[in-house]
């Protein structure tokens, strides 16, 4: 057990030390190339074939697909284990530790991405190191993607171009080692109001974009309350949610504000779709546009992520019986809708989602052995 922990820590340390922040702001956005190469080196030494692909028109972003060496890349069946290499940005001054240096304290490992989700790669690589794959009959794939935290361009490019056909795909997001069979859809929007600036001594001579945004927020709050009326009790938060995440407007108190921007997200249940949410959002803004005789810009920050549900109930039962786990619904979203569109995909991984995107992110070492046990069982079930 001590050796397992030591190897897990060694792998995780090497991954955390590499910044793989993905951000719309190029000032913070980083390439994941070095991280992908480190994962590739570990898997190459474990007798995997490696395919590293640059994502077109990206900021040096790469996907990695590894496959057990005694199988052709076009072999059918087997198991795909998938995760993203990128992290959210962090403010180092708010951390108690260097976010890019793995720190062990009270059986917890601190560092950016430890839970979301470099810890998953460390678990899988350290597991494969102690497994005997000599008699494996079907392919075991490892997929590492880019930019899950922003555009999801990594998984989108992979799902549009891959030719593999595993029986099952598992995304190792932090689920407390529970099987996630469904999660909400997601859209992320920017609302922009642009008018003309003027001196504040006569506030009525021009339209103030902050005042207009105040009314926009009012109609959006009505929409938010409408969303709460449609329920799905399978979720912890049993309705679609709206969150105002960022607002910017004006540059001086003695000027009529000429520009105001609001950024928001909506996480929706199955009674809605990306198309329906977009229609209802536009409809909500029409009254404000007519009152002020202006055009309000509504733009996607990222492309929407569809609602996800795993509907292969026979396969789900097979997984449940193999690892003696029940399945749940989650409020966050993942790459699952894109992989699930080409082959059956569930979500199952070590760590707690509450630690993701947090200052002093950590993964508890208590997950290492149970994760090895669960994924060893699944690899044997689907690949041997």
C-alpha positions as CSV (number, residue, x, y, z in Angstrom):
1,X,0.0,0.0,0.0
2,X,2.8,2.4,0.8
3,X,4.4,1.8,-2.6
4,X,1.1,2.5,-4.3
5,X,0.8,5.8,-2.5
6,X,4.4,6.7,-3.2
7,X,4.0,6.1,-7.0
8,X,0.7,7.9,-7.1
9,X,2.3,10.9,-5.4
10,X,5.3,10.8,-7.7
11,X,3.0,10.9,-10.8
12,X,0.7,13.5,-9.4
13,X,3.6,15.7,-8.4
14,X,5.0,15.7,-12.0
15,X,1.6,16.6,-13.4
16,X,0.8,19.4,-10.9
17,X,4.1,21.0,-11.5
18,X,3.1,21.9,-15.1
19,X,0.7,24.8,-15.5
20,X,-2.2,23.8,-17.9
21,X,-4.5,26.7,-17.2
22,X,-7.1,27.2,-19.9
23,X,-8.7,30.6,-20.2
24,X,-10.3,32.9,-22.7
25,X,-7.7,35.5,-21.7
26,X,-4.5,34.6,-23.6
27,X,-2.6,36.2,-20.8
28,X,-3.4,33.2,-18.6
29,X,-4.0,30.5,-21.2
30,X,-1.3,27.8,-21.3
31,X,-0.4,25.0,-23.6
32,X,-1.0,21.5,-22.3
33,X,1.7,20.0,-24.5
34,X,4.2,19.3,-21.7
35,X,1.6,17.7,-19.5
36,X,0.4,15.4,-22.4
37,X,4.0,14.4,-23.1
38,X,4.6,13.5,-19.4
39,X,1.4,11.3,-19.5
40,X,2.6,9.8,-22.8
41,X,6.0,8.9,-21.3
42,X,4.4,7.1,-18.4
43,X,2.1,5.1,-20.7
44,X,4.8,4.4,-23.3
45,X,6.9,2.7,-20.6
46,X,3.8,0.6,-19.7
47,X,3.6,-0.7,-23.3
48,X,1.0,1.6,-24.7
49,X,0.8,2.9,-28.2
50,X,0.7,6.7,-28.2
51,X,-1.1,9.1,-30.5
52,X,-0.7,12.8,-29.7
53,X,-2.8,15.2,-31.9
54,X,-2.6,19.0,-32.1
55,X,-6.0,20.6,-32.1
56,X,-6.3,22.8,-35.2
57,X,-6.5,26.6,-34.7
58,X,-5.7,26.2,-31.0
59,X,-3.2,27.9,-28.6
60,X,-0.8,24.9,-28.7
61,X,-3.4,22.5,-27.3
62,X,-3.1,18.7,-27.7
63,X,-5.1,15.5,-27.2
64,X,-3.5,12.2,-26.3
65,X,-4.9,8.8,-27.1
66,X,-3.1,5.7,-25.7
67,X,-3.9,2.1,-26.5
68,X,-2.6,-1.2,-25.2
69,X,0.1,-2.2,-27.6
70,X,-1.2,-5.6,-28.6
71,X,-4.4,-4.1,-30.1
72,X,-5.0,-2.3,-33.3
73,X,-6.4,1.3,-32.9
74,X,-9.5,0.2,-34.8
75,X,-10.3,-2.8,-32.6
76,X,-13.8,-2.9,-31.3
77,X,-14.8,-3.3,-27.6
78,X,-12.8,-2.7,-24.6
79,X,-12.7,0.3,-22.3
80,X,-11.8,4.0,-22.6
81,X,-10.7,6.0,-19.6
82,X,-10.9,9.7,-20.2
83,X,-9.9,12.9,-18.5
84,X,-9.0,16.5,-19.2
85,X,-5.5,17.9,-18.7
86,X,-6.4,21.6,-18.1
87,X,-7.3,23.5,-15.0
88,X,-9.0,26.7,-14.2
89,X,-6.9,29.8,-13.5
90,X,-5.8,30.5,-9.9
91,X,-4.7,33.4,-7.8
92,X,-1.5,32.2,-6.2
93,X,-1.7,35.0,-3.6
94,X,-4.8,33.5,-2.1
95,X,-3.3,30.0,-1.7
96,X,-1.6,28.8,1.5
97,X,0.7,26.7,-0.7
98,X,2.4,27.0,-4.1
99,X,-0.4,25.7,-6.4
100,X,2.2,24.1,-8.7
101,X,4.1,22.2,-6.0
102,X,2.4,19.2,-4.6
103,X,2.1,19.4,-0.8
104,X,1.2,16.6,1.5
105,X,-0.5,17.5,4.8
106,X,-2.9,15.4,7.0
107,X,-3.2,12.7,4.3
108,X,-4.3,15.4,1.8
109,X,-2.4,16.3,-1.4
110,X,-2.7,20.1,-2.2
111,X,-2.1,21.5,-5.6
112,X,-3.9,23.0,-8.7
113,X,-5.7,20.2,-10.5
114,X,-5.2,17.5,-7.8
115,X,-9.0,16.8,-7.8
116,X,-10.0,18.3,-11.1
117,X,-8.6,16.2,-12.6
118,X,-4.9,15.3,-12.6
119,X,-5.5,13.0,-9.7
120,X,-7.5,10.7,-11.9
121,X,-4.5,10.2,-14.3
122,X,-2.2,9.6,-11.4
123,X,-4.6,6.9,-10.1
124,X,-4.9,5.2,-13.5
125,X,-1.2,5.2,-14.3
126,X,-0.2,4.0,-10.9
127,X,-2.9,1.2,-11.2
128,X,-1.7,0.1,-14.6
129,X,1.9,-0.1,-13.3
130,X,0.9,-2.9,-10.9
131,X,-1.6,-4.7,-13.2
132,X,-0.6,-7.6,-15.4
133,X,-2.0,-6.7,-18.9
134,X,-0.2,-9.6,-20.6
135,X,-3.4,-11.6,-21.2
136,X,-5.7,-8.6,-22.1
137,X,-8.1,-9.5,-24.9
138,X,-9.7,-6.2,-25.7
139,X,-8.2,-2.7,-26.0
140,X,-7.7,-0.4,-23.0
141,X,-7.6,3.2,-24.1
142,X,-6.5,6.3,-22.1
143,X,-7.7,9.7,-23.5
144,X,-6.3,13.0,-22.2
145,X,-8.1,16.1,-23.6
146,X,-7.6,19.9,-23.7
147,X,-9.7,22.9,-22.7
148,X,-12.5,21.2,-20.9
149,X,-12.7,24.2,-18.6
150,X,-13.4,26.6,-21.4
151,X,-14.4,25.7,-25.0
152,X,-14.2,21.9,-24.8
153,X,-12.4,22.0,-28.1
154,X,-10.3,18.9,-27.2
155,X,-13.2,16.5,-26.7
156,X,-15.1,18.0,-29.6
157,X,-12.2,17.5,-32.0
158,X,-11.7,13.9,-30.7
159,X,-15.4,12.9,-31.0
160,X,-15.5,14.3,-34.6
161,X,-12.4,12.4,-35.7
162,X,-11.9,9.2,-33.8
163,X,-12.5,5.7,-35.2
164,X,-12.3,3.7,-32.0
165,X,-15.3,1.8,-30.7
166,X,-15.0,0.9,-27.0
167,X,-17.8,-0.9,-25.3
168,X,-17.8,1.7,-22.6
169,X,-16.1,5.1,-21.9
170,X,-15.6,6.4,-18.4
171,X,-14.8,10.0,-17.6
172,X,-12.9,10.2,-14.4
173,X,-14.3,13.5,-13.0
174,X,-14.4,13.7,-9.2
175,X,-17.7,12.0,-8.3
176,X,-16.8,10.5,-4.9
177,X,-16.5,7.2,-6.8
178,X,-20.2,7.3,-7.5
179,X,-21.5,6.5,-11.0
180,X,-23.0,9.6,-12.6
181,X,-25.5,8.7,-15.3
182,X,-26.9,12.1,-16.0
183,X,-26.0,15.8,-15.7
184,X,-27.5,19.2,-16.6
185,X,-26.9,21.0,-19.9
186,X,-25.0,24.3,-19.9
187,X,-24.9,27.6,-21.7
188,X,-22.7,30.6,-21.0
189,X,-23.8,34.0,-22.3
190,X,-22.6,37.6,-22.6
191,X,-25.3,40.4,-22.7
192,X,-23.9,43.7,-23.9
193,X,-25.7,47.1,-23.9
194,X,-24.1,49.9,-25.9
195,X,-25.3,53.5,-25.9
196,X,-23.7,57.0,-26.1
197,X,-21.7,58.7,-23.4
198,X,-22.3,62.2,-22.2
199,X,-21.7,64.5,-19.3
200,X,-23.6,63.5,-16.1
201,X,-24.8,67.0,-15.5
202,X,-27.8,66.1,-17.6
203,X,-28.5,62.4,-17.1
204,X,-31.5,62.4,-19.4
205,X,-29.7,63.5,-22.5
206,X,-28.5,60.0,-23.3
207,X,-29.5,56.4,-22.4
208,X,-27.5,55.1,-19.5
209,X,-26.5,51.5,-20.2
210,X,-26.3,50.6,-16.5
211,X,-29.9,51.7,-16.0
212,X,-30.9,49.5,-19.0
213,X,-29.0,46.6,-17.6
214,X,-30.8,47.1,-14.3
215,X,-34.0,46.4,-16.2
216,X,-32.5,43.5,-18.1
217,X,-31.6,41.9,-14.7
218,X,-35.1,42.4,-13.7
219,X,-36.6,40.4,-16.6
220,X,-33.9,37.8,-16.2
221,X,-34.9,37.4,-12.5
222,X,-38.4,36.6,-13.7
223,X,-36.9,34.1,-16.2
224,X,-34.9,32.6,-13.3
225,X,-38.0,32.2,-11.2
226,X,-39.8,30.6,-14.2
227,X,-36.9,28.0,-14.5
228,X,-37.5,27.0,-10.9
229,X,-41.0,25.9,-11.7
230,X,-39.9,22.9,-13.8
231,X,-38.6,20.2,-11.6
232,X,-36.5,17.0,-11.9
233,X,-36.2,15.5,-8.4
234,X,-33.3,13.3,-9.4
235,X,-31.0,16.3,-9.1
236,X,-29.7,17.8,-5.8
237,X,-30.8,21.2,-7.2
238,X,-34.0,20.0,-8.8
239,X,-34.5,22.8,-11.4
240,X,-32.6,24.7,-14.0
241,X,-30.4,27.5,-12.5
242,X,-29.2,30.9,-13.6
243,X,-26.1,32.6,-12.2
244,X,-24.9,36.1,-12.8
245,X,-21.2,35.7,-12.7
246,X,-19.7,39.0,-13.9
247,X,-20.9,42.6,-14.6
248,X,-18.8,45.5,-16.0
249,X,-20.0,49.0,-16.8
250,X,-18.7,52.6,-17.1
251,X,-15.4,54.2,-16.3
252,X,-16.2,57.4,-14.4
253,X,-18.9,58.6,-12.1
254,X,-19.3,61.9,-13.9
255,X,-20.2,60.3,-17.3
256,X,-23.3,58.7,-18.6
257,X,-22.4,55.1,-18.9
258,X,-22.2,54.0,-22.6
259,X,-21.4,50.3,-22.1
260,X,-22.5,47.6,-19.7
261,X,-21.8,43.9,-20.0
262,X,-23.3,41.0,-18.0
263,X,-22.0,37.5,-18.1
264,X,-24.2,34.6,-16.9
265,X,-24.7,30.9,-17.1
266,X,-27.7,28.6,-17.1
267,X,-27.6,24.9,-16.2
268,X,-30.8,23.2,-17.5
269,X,-32.7,20.0,-16.9
270,X,-34.1,17.7,-19.6
271,X,-37.3,19.7,-20.0
272,X,-35.2,22.4,-21.7
273,X,-32.6,22.4,-24.6
274,X,-29.9,24.8,-25.8
275,X,-32.3,25.9,-28.5
276,X,-35.2,26.5,-26.2
277,X,-33.1,28.3,-23.6
278,X,-31.7,30.6,-26.3
279,X,-35.3,31.3,-27.6
280,X,-36.6,32.2,-24.1
281,X,-33.6,34.4,-23.3
282,X,-34.1,36.4,-26.5
283,X,-37.8,36.7,-25.8
284,X,-37.1,38.0,-22.3
285,X,-34.9,40.8,-23.7
286,X,-37.4,42.0,-26.3
287,X,-39.5,44.1,-23.9
288,X,-36.4,46.0,-22.7
289,X,-35.3,46.6,-26.3
290,X,-38.7,48.0,-27.2
291,X,-38.9,50.3,-24.2
292,X,-35.5,51.8,-24.8
293,X,-35.4,51.5,-28.6
294,X,-32.1,49.8,-28.6
295,X,-30.6,46.5,-29.8
296,X,-29.2,44.3,-27.0
297,X,-26.4,42.0,-28.0
298,X,-26.6,38.4,-26.8
299,X,-23.6,36.3,-27.5
300,X,-22.2,32.8,-26.5
301,X,-19.1,32.9,-24.4
302,X,-18.7,29.2,-25.2
303,X,-20.8,26.9,-27.3
304,X,-23.6,25.3,-25.3
305,X,-23.2,21.8,-23.7
306,X,-26.2,19.5,-24.2
307,X,-28.0,17.8,-21.4
308,X,-26.4,14.4,-20.8
309,X,-28.1,11.1,-19.9
310,X,-26.8,7.5,-20.1
311,X,-29.6,5.4,-21.5
312,X,-28.0,2.1,-22.1
313,X,-29.5,0.6,-19.0
314,X,-28.2,-3.0,-19.6
315,X,-24.7,-1.6,-19.7
316,X,-25.3,0.6,-16.7
317,X,-26.5,-2.5,-14.8
318,X,-23.3,-4.3,-15.8
319,X,-21.2,-1.5,-14.4
320,X,-23.2,-1.3,-11.2
321,X,-23.0,-5.1,-10.6
322,X,-19.2,-5.1,-11.3
323,X,-18.4,-2.4,-8.7
324,X,-21.5,-2.6,-6.4
325,X,-22.3,1.1,-6.9
326,X,-25.5,3.0,-7.5
327,X,-25.9,5.8,-10.0
328,X,-26.7,9.4,-9.4
329,X,-27.5,12.7,-11.2
330,X,-25.2,15.7,-11.0
331,X,-25.8,19.5,-11.4
332,X,-22.4,20.2,-13.0
333,X,-21.5,19.4,-16.6
334,X,-18.6,17.5,-18.2
335,X,-17.4,16.2,-21.6
336,X,-19.8,13.3,-21.4
337,X,-22.4,14.5,-23.9
338,X,-19.7,14.6,-26.7
339,X,-18.3,11.2,-25.9
340,X,-21.7,9.7,-25.3
341,X,-22.7,10.8,-28.8
342,X,-20.3,8.3,-30.3
343,X,-20.1,5.5,-27.7
344,X,-21.6,4.8,-24.2
345,X,-20.1,7.0,-21.6
346,X,-20.5,7.3,-17.8
347,X,-18.8,9.5,-15.3
348,X,-16.9,8.0,-12.3
349,X,-13.8,9.2,-10.6
350,X,-11.9,9.9,-7.4
351,X,-12.2,13.1,-5.3
352,X,-15.0,15.5,-4.4
353,X,-16.4,18.1,-6.7
354,X,-16.5,20.5,-3.8
355,X,-12.7,20.7,-4.0
356,X,-12.7,21.6,-7.7
357,X,-12.1,25.3,-8.7
358,X,-11.2,26.1,-5.1
359,X,-8.3,27.9,-3.4
360,X,-6.1,25.2,-1.8
361,X,-7.5,22.5,-3.9
362,X,-6.7,19.0,-2.7
363,X,-7.4,15.3,-3.1
364,X,-7.7,13.1,-0.1
365,X,-5.4,10.1,-0.2
366,X,-8.2,7.9,1.0
367,X,-9.4,7.6,-2.6
368,X,-6.3,5.9,-4.0
369,X,-6.9,2.3,-3.0
370,X,-10.7,2.3,-3.6
371,X,-10.0,3.9,-7.1
372,X,-7.5,1.1,-7.9
373,X,-10.0,-1.5,-6.7
374,X,-12.9,-0.2,-8.8
375,X,-11.0,0.5,-12.0
376,X,-9.1,-2.8,-11.7
377,X,-12.5,-4.6,-11.6
378,X,-13.8,-2.6,-14.6
379,X,-10.7,-3.2,-16.7
380,X,-10.9,-6.9,-16.0
381,X,-14.6,-6.9,-16.8
382,X,-14.4,-5.1,-20.2
383,X,-10.9,-5.9,-21.4
384,X,-10.2,-9.5,-20.3
